[in-house]
Amino acid sequence: MSAARQVVVEADGGSRGNPGPAGYGAVVIDPATGEPLAEAAEYIGVATNNVAEYRGLIAGLSAAKALFPDAGDALRVHVRMDSKLVVEQMSGRWKIKHPDMKPLAARAAAVLPPSSVTYEWIPRAQNKHADRLANEAMDAGRDGRQWEASASTAVLDAPARTPGTLPPVQGPPGDQVAGAAKARAALAAARGAADTLFPVPEPGVPDTTVPAAPVSAPAPGQPAGTASEEAGAPRQKAGVPQTGWGSAPDLGAPATLVLLRHGETALTPEKRFSGSGGTDPELSATGRGQAERAAEHFAALGTVQEIVSSPLRRCRETAAAVAGRLGLDVRIDEGLRETDFGAWEGLTFGEVRERYADDLTAWLASPDTAPTGGGESFAEVAERVAAARDRIVARYAGRTVLLVTHVTPIKTLVRLALGAPPEALFRMELSAASISTVAYYADGNASVRLLNDTSHLR
């Protein structure tokens, strides 16, 4: 039997908003000398403190394993964290109840054999190295980049470590075996299967269910599926998404779509139909000011990593203002353009009622009815917007993307995320340059986090 390899892992995670922009940090330390052997940190998008702390633990355990890949059961790891929740749950003393924590705890428990790991709670003041790494990762995310080890100065904030100041790494770890067993049991048995990330609804058929999605393969060493924590819990059927508060696989950071309506044009205050079949107006002076204030807001927030815009001029101008402040490029997606309102382009609602009363009544009554003169129905718009959503979510998984678009595409994305009927489009207010947010997870579920926020304009 090979001699035991002993290391200490210090890990931490943080979120500026809880949930908010989040990151984690972890350091592997030689307990005999106090020397840092490896560091890990990452910006993970919008998440809670607890999720970030678990991600830090997983990264620290994985880094320790990578340092000694041939050690096997001879590797002993003593984990030190200032998260009482993570320490107590992983030690088996606290039950893992929150659905977001269950898969993360299971993933952490699968990195190394349960008999190889012990846990200790420490005050935050003793966890400065990992805390600094987590903050460096969040700072990098704010600047639209990822943390780089070569630029880190976290070691300078680390408390002095001399031989004997760290606890000896010992085993067996007592009830850590039970903690790992509970964590593994918390991993969802469900593994859905589907052909697309988010199925496109049939035209005219209300999208009243949360669509299914393929689940990514488990990380190396992670079990492919285990029994539910609750005795007798039904196994998830293939093709059916995980819903409710049941256990779920590790979904990672969602693709977060920040939906910015363009700034005002000359047509906006007059409430005229202004779609993709009209004059393609530019931003007004008011609209340009709104775009600049939105740019200032996103620059201060520091979370946007990508920008995608409708091809229409008012959106491209709004997107350019934000991109200029953030130093990002703008990608154009045709699926984000506004509805083609046909013969109604440039008219007010009252003018349409006077000229095309029957067509307007039919349009208000059915998502399959197009405006007069060959415009697009809401069902057609929903189909192309859903397709654009799928492309963007697949391309930018785990990232925060600013979508600069129009009233109907934004309302459609919110409606589909909520599983609401088409008539919900008429029950939402979206001001010029307002911000809404929807997060999309790997299991197909979506979470509406913000709607019609205009606080940045005041």
N, C-alpha and C positions, 0 to 999 in steps of 0.2 A: 504493500500500500504506500502511495506517495505521501511525502510530508505535507501537512496542512498549510495552505496559503491563507493568510489573514489580512483583511483590509477593512477599513471603515468607509462607509458611504454617508456623506452629508447631502441632503436634498431639500429643495424648497420650490415653491411655486407662488405666483401672485397674479392678481387681476386688477386692473385699474377701472373699477366699476362694479365688478362682482354681480352679474357678468359684465365683462368689458375686455379690452385688449389684454391678453394674458401671455405669460411665458413661464418657463421653469429653468432651474439650474441644478446641477449636481456635481459633486467632486468626489473622487476616490482617493483615499489617503492611506499611506503606509503607517500603521499604528505604532511601529517601533521607532520611526524617525520623525513622524509628523509631516513628511514630504507629500505634496499632492502628486498623484500618479496620473490622473486623467480628469478632464473637465468636460461637461456636456451642458448645453443650453439651447433653447429653441423658442422662438415666438410661435404661438399656436393659434393665433386669431382670437376671436371672442369666446371666452370661457369663464367659468367661476374659479374662485381661489382653490376650492377642493379638487376640481378637475386638474388644475395646473400642478397642485402638490402631488397628486398621484402620478401625473406624467413625469414629474421630476424624480420620483421614486423609481419608476420603471427605467428611466434613462440611467440613473445611478447604478441600479442592479445590472443592467445590460452592459454598462461600461466596465464594471468589475468583472463580469463574466468574460468580456472580450479581452481583458488584460491577461487572463489566465485560462485560455480556452481548453487546455489539456488537464486542468486541475480536477475537473469532475466533482465528485462528492468531497474532495479534500479542501475545496474552497470554503472559507468561513467569512461571512460578511456581517458586520455590525452596523446597522442603519441608525443614524441620528437625525431626527427631524424636529422642528418646532410645531408641527401639526399634531395636536393631540388626537384628532379624529383619525388620521392615517395610522398613527402608531398603535392606537387602541384597536382599530379594526383589523389591521394586519397581524396583531398579536392574538386575535381571537377573543378579546374581552368585550368588544362592542359589536353588536349585530350590524351588518351592512344593509341598510334599508333603502337608501336613495338609488333610483335606477341608473343614474349617471355614474355612481361609484362602483356598482357591482362588477361591470365588465373590466373596469380599470384595476380593481383589486384582484380580480381573477388573472388578469394579464401580469400583474406584478408577482403574484404567487407562482406563476408558471416559469419565470425567468430562471430560478435556481431551485434545487430541492428544498422543501420546507425546513429540513434539519440543518441547512447551511446558513440560515439567516436569523439574526436577533434584532430587536427593535428597542430604541431608547428615545424618550422625549427629552428635548433640551430647550432652554430658553432661547428666544430669538437672537439675543446678543451673542450666543455661542454658535450661531448658524450664519454668520455674516458672509462667509465665502459663497455658499449656495444662494443666499439672498441676493448678493451682488450679481451673480451670474443670471439669475432670473430677471433682475431689473435691466441688465444689459440686453437680454433677449427682448424685453418689452420696448426698450428704447430703439432697438434695431427695427422692430415691427412698426413703430411710430414713423420711422424714416423710410418705410417701404422696402426693407431688406431683412436678411436673416443674420443671426449672430455668427461671428467668426472668431474662432479660438485665438487666431493670431493677433486680434485687436483687443482681447480681453485684458483688463487690469484688475479683475476680481481678487486675484491672489493677494493684492496689496491691502485689501480690506479684511483679509482672513485673520482671525485671532492667532496669536503666537502659539505654535505647537512644538513642543519639545518632547523627547522620549519620556514616556510615563504619564503625559497629560491626557492621553486618550485611554479609554478603558480597554482591557484585554479582550480580544475576540475569542469567545468561548462557545462551546456547544455541549450537549444539545440545548436548543433554545426554549425548552419548556413548552408552553401552549402555542408557540408559533406554528406548530404542526396543525393544531386545530384551526388557527387563523387562516392558514393557507387552504385548508380543506373547505372552510366556509366561503372563502373568496372564490375558489374554483367552482363551488356549487352555485355561486351567484351568477356565473356566466350563462347567458341564454342558450337554450337548446335550439332556438329557432335559427334557421338559415334559409331565408327566402330566395326564390329564384325568379328572375324576370328577364325579358329580352332588352328592355330599355330602362334607363335610370328613372325617368318619369314618363309614363305612358301619355300620349297626346289624346285628349278627349275626342270622342266622335263629335263632329259638328252637330250642334243642337241638343246634345245629350249633356245634362248637368253633370259636372265633375264632382260628385258628392262623396267620393271615397278617397282616402289617402292612397296614392299609387305605390306599388311595390317596387323594390329595387334590389339588384344583386348586392350581396354582402361581401366585402373584401375578405381574402383569405386571412386566417389568423397569423400572427407573427410567429417566427421560429420559436418553438418551445411552448406555444400557447395551444391548449387543447382545442380541437375542432368543435366540440360541443359537449356539454355535460348536463346532468339532470337538473331540473329546476330546483331552486332553494326551497320552494314550498312543496310539500309532499302532495302528490296527486295532481300537480299543475299540468294542464294540457300542453302537449308539444305543439309548437308553431307549425302550421302546415306550409309546405313549399309554395312560394308565390304569394303568400299573405304577409303584408308588412307588420312589423312589431308596432303595436299601438298601446296607449294607456301608460300605466306606471309599472308594467311588468319589467322583468329583467331583459336586457338587450345586449348584443355583442358590442365590442369596443368600436364605436363609430368614428372616433377621431374628431377633429375640428370640422364643423360644418362649412359648406360654402355659404358665405354671408353676402347677400345681394342688397346693397344700399341703393334704394331707388330714389333718384333725384328728378323731380319734374323740372323741365326747362324754365328759364325766366320768362317774364312777360314779353309779348309782342304787342304791336298796335291793336291786334284783334282780341287780346285776352281780356282787358277790362270791359269790352263791349259784349263779351260772352258770345262771340260768333264761332260757328263751327269752323275749325281749322285743323284739317287732317293732312293726309299725304297726297291728296288729289287737288290741292289748291295752289296758292301762290308761293308757298314755302317762305313765309316772312322771316325777317331777321329779328333779333332782340331789340326792344326799345331801350331808351336810356334807363328806364326803370329796371328793365330786365337785365341789362348789363350790370347795374348795381347789385341786383339780387345774385347774379352769378359770382360776382366778386366776394360778396359776403359768404356765399356758400363755400367758395374756395378758401377763405380765411378760416371758416369753421373746420373744414376737413384737414387743413394744414395743422391747426391746433390739436385736433383729435389724434391725428397720426396713425389711423388704422387702415386707410384705403391702400390697397396694394396694386390694383388694376383698375382701368377705366374702360368701359364699353359704352358706345353711344348709338342712338338712332342716327340714320343718315340725314335727317332733316336739319336745315340750317340752324334753327333756334337751339336744337340740342347740341349740335357740333360746337356752336359758340359758347354755350354754357359749359360743356365738357372741356373746351380749350382753356377756359379761365381756371378751372380746377387743376387741370393737368399742368398748367404753367407754374402753379404754386407748389405742386407736389413733385415736379420733375418726372412725370410719367407720360407714356405714350397713350393715345386714344385709339382703340380698336372699334371699327364700325360694324354693327350687326343689323342687317336689313329687317330682321324679325322684330326689332324694337320700334319701328316707325308707327306713327299714329294711324288710326282707321282712315280709310278713304271714304269720305262722306258724300261722294258723288256730286249731285246737283245742289246739295245743301252747303257746300263749301262757301265760306264767307258770309253766310246768312245767320241771323239770330234765330233762337228757338221760335219766337213769335212769328218771324217772317216765314219760317218753314211751315208753321201751322196754318198760316194764311194761304200759302201756295200749294202745299202738298199735305192737306189734312189727313186724308185716308192713309197715305204712305207713312206718315209720322205715327199714326195710331197703331198701324200694323208693326212698325219698327219697335215701338215701346212694348208691344205685347209678346214679341217672339224674338229670340236671339238668332233665328234663321233668316230673318227678314233684313234685306239690305236697304240702305237709303236710296232715294230716287236717283235714277241715272247711272246705275251700275257701280255703286259703292260697295263696301264690304259689310257683311253682317258681323255681329258680335261673335257668332260661332266661328266664322272664318278667322277673325282676329285672334280668338282664343287658341285656335290650332297653330297659327304661326308663332304666337307669343310663347306657347308651351314648348314648341320646338326650339325656339331661341333660348329659353330657360334651360332646357336639357343640355344644349351645346355648352352654354356658359358654365353651368354647374359641373359638368364633366371636365371641362378644360381647367377650371380654377378650383378644384376640390380642396377644401381646407383653407381657402384664401378669402379675403374681403374685397369684393368687387363693387365699384360704383357704376351703376347703370343710369345713364342720363337719357330719359325717355319722356313719354307723354302720359296724359290722363288715362286713356283706355288701357294701354299696356300695363301701367302700374296697378290700376284697379283689377285688371285681369289676373295678374300675378298674386295679388292679395286674395282675391276670390278663390282661385284654385288652391292656394295654400290652406285656406280655411275650409275647403270643401263646400263652399256656399253656392247657391243657385245663381243663374245668370242675372236675375233681377237685383241681386246685391250690388251690381255695378251702379245702379241709380241711387244707392243709399250710402255712398261714400263721398266725402268732400276732399278734394285735392287742390290746394292752393298752388299758385305759381312758385316755383323754386322750393317746394316743400320736400321733406325727406320722409321716406318710409323704409322699413327694413324687414326682410324675410331671410331666415336661415334654413338651409336645406341639408339634411343629414343623409348619411350613406344608406340608411335603411328605407329611404323614400319619404320619411316624415318631414314636415316643414313647420316652422315656428314663426308666426308674425310677431315681430318685436317692437315695431314702431309704425305709426300711421299719421301722415299729414303734419309732421313736426315743422313749425315755422319759427321756432325760438331763435334760430341763428339770424333771422332777418330783423329782429327787433333791437 
